[in-house]
Amino acid sequence: MDSSVAPPGFPLNNDMIGQWVIGMNATSQETTVTIEALRDMLISDVLERWPAAAAVFHDHGMACVGCAVAPFYTINDAALVYGLDPEALAEQFMRMIQTAGAG
């Protein structure tokens, strides 16, 4: 990654990037995600990485797709707001991810 994209005065190098990306395998560029990590992911990040996640939100009548707070709320936060079990919701997302090929 080009260090010119980092904020001024903030050098960016590959070692730092590797520490920031959860589950990233630097040699293969494959990613893995755990239920715990998924529960802590922002809704907007989940939708960007796995567009099929929109169906899971819609199945629960959740208005997360296109919501103004999606960049600030985690999957766990959304589950609590909608009165859902965060673990069960995360498991549904995991099944969707596995079906989609772990994107």
N, C-alpha and C positions, 0 to 999 in steps of 0.2 A: 504494500500500500504506500502511496506517495505521501511523504511527510508534509507536503504542502497543503493537505486537506485538514491538518490539525490546527486548532486555534493558535494564534500567535503566542510564542513563548512556551508552547507545549509540544516537545518533540514526540514523534510517533515512530515506533519501530515494530518489527515483526514480533519480538518477544512480548511487548505490551499488548499487541492485538491478540495474541494467543491466550493471554491471561483473561481478556475481556469476553471472549466468545465461549459460552458455556457449551461443553460437549464437542467442541470443534477438534477434529483430527487434522492437524496442519499438513500432514503428508498426503492424505487422500481427499481432503476437503469434504469428507462425509460428516454429517452431523447426527447426533443422537439427542434424544430428549427424554427426561424422566418425568414421571407424574409430578414429583416435587418441583422440578424446574418449570414444567408447564403451568402449574398453579400460580407461579410467581411471574409468568410472562405477561406483558401488557397485551390487552385485547388487540390493539392495532398491529402489534408485531405478529401475533398468532394469525390474524387475517391476511397479513402480507405474505407470511411464509407458507400458509396453508389456506388458500382461498376457499377450499371446501368446508372450512370451519364455519362459514356462514350458515350452512345447513343445520349445524348443531345448535347455534344460537336461535335460529328460527324455529326449530323443533320445540324449543322451550318457551317460545313467545318472548324472547329477549330482543330488545331493540339495540343491541350492541353494534351491529353493522351500520356504519355511518354516524354513530353517536359521537357527540362532541367530547365526551370524557373517555372514549376508547383509548386514546394515547396515554391516559393517566391511570386507568383501572386495570388491575390484573384479573386473570381468570377467577382467582379466589375471591376478589372483591365483587365481581359481577355475580358470582354464585350467591354470595351473602346478601347482596342487594335484592336479588330475585327470590330469596328464600329457598335456595337449592343447596344440596349437600355438595360442598366444593370437591370432595374426593370423587364422588360419583360423576360429577360433571367433567372433571379432569380425565376420568377413565373413558368417558364417551369421546372426548377429544383424542385420546390416545388410540382408540379403535379407529377413528377417522384417519389419523395420521398413518397408522399401519396399513389401512386400506388404500390410502393415497400413495403409498410407497415411501413413507418416512421423509418426504420432501425436504 
